[in-house]
Amino acid sequence: MAGKEIIVAEWLDGVAFETAIDSHRLILDTPLDYGGRDRGPRPKPLLLVALAGCTGMDVISILQKMRVPIEKFRLTVQGDLTSEHPKQFYKIHIIYEFTGRNLPPEKIRQAIELSQEKYCGVSATIKKAMPLTWEFKISDS
């Protein structure tokens, strides 16, 4: 095994918790109508943020090594939730959106596939629990 990731979350008050990731402080909370004070994000969307960050960093890094000049890059991650408790994601879809001049679709596809099939540990973990699909769009600048 390569190692462990460990976080500690301490209860603040109400339903809020504080944690730190690599010395970056983060408060988790819920909106007022769920008993919180809305001091931070809810936990489930953070899974989608982790996925976007993991695959996004991979893709940009790979495209930079391929010398593909990306001007703008955006990811939209949609997690579909069950209607009954425990409300959980049952499928996730990623849309990768690239802007630049004459961007090569084959290299962009290759970078995404490398992230999804080889490098992104968050994607690999999620795929064990549910379908994870993706698509990409290219716009000329």
N, C-alpha and C positions, 0 to 999 in steps of 0.2 A: 504494500500500500504506500501511496505517495505522501500521506499526511492527513491532517485533520483541520477543519475549520470549526472554531468555537466562538460563540458569542454569548454574552451574559446580558439578560434583560432584567432590569430592576423596576418593580412597580413604583410609580410615583404617587398617584391618587386616582380616584374615579376608576376608569378603565385604562389609564395611560401607563405606558412603560417607556423607559429610556434605555438605550443601548449604544454601543459604540462599535463602529466597523473601521478598522485601521485608524483609530484615533479620531474618526469623524462621528460626532454625536448625532443621534437620531432619536426622536421621540415618536412613538406610535400612539395613536389615539383614534377615537371615533367622533363623528359629528354629535352635536348636542342632542338630536333626537334619538340617538342610540346610547345615551348615558355618558358621553365623553364631553370634552371641551374643545375639540377640533384643533388640537395643538400639533398635529402631525398626521402623516398618511396612515391609512388602514393597512393591515398586513397583506391581504390578498393582492392588491395592485402592485405591491413591491415585488411579487414573484414575476409579474410582467415586466417591471422595470429591470430586474436582474437579467431576464432573458434578452431584452433589448440591448442592454449594456454589453452583455457577453458576446452575442452574435455581431452587434454593431462594431465593437472594437476589433473582433476578428476580421470582419469584412474590410474595414478601412485599412487595417494593417496589411492584409493580403493584397489589396488593390494598390497600395502605396509601393509594395515590393514589385508588383507587376508594372509599375509606372503608369497607372491609369489616372489621369488628372480629373478627379472628382471635384466639382465646385460646391455642390450641396448634397447632403445625404440625410435622409429622414427615415425612421422606422415607425410603423404603426403596429402595435401588438394588440390583438383582440382576443380576450378570453371569454368564452361562453360559459355561463354559470347555470347550474341546475336550479330548479325553482323550489325544491324542498331542502330542508336542513339535513345534513350539513351542506350548506350552499358551497359548491366546489366547482372548479373549472372541469369541464368534460371535453373541451377541445380548445386549441389555441391556433391562431392564424397570424402570420407576420407578413406585412407588406413593406418591402424595401423600395424606397424611392430615391433615384439618383438624378442629378442634374449636372450637365457638362456638355462639352462640344465633342460630337462624334464618339460617344462612349461605346466601347465594344461589348455587345450583349453577351458574347461567349465568355469573356473574361469575368464579367460581373456574375454570370451564372456559376462559373467555376469557383469564384471567391465565396459565394453563398453556400454552395455545396460543400466546400472544404470546412467552412464554419459549422454547418449543420451535421456533417457526417464524421468530422475528425476532431475539431478543436473546441467547440463550445460545450463545456460541461453542464451548463444550465439546460441547454437543449437536450442533451443526452439524458439527463435526469427526468425532464418532463416527458420525453418520448416513452419512458418506461411506464408512465401513468395514463397517458392519453394521446390522441392524435395531435401532431403538430405539423401544420402545413404552412407553405409560404409561396409568395409570388414576388416579382419585381417589376418596377416600371422605370422607364428612362425618359427624361425630357431633355431636349436640347436647350442650351442657354442662349 
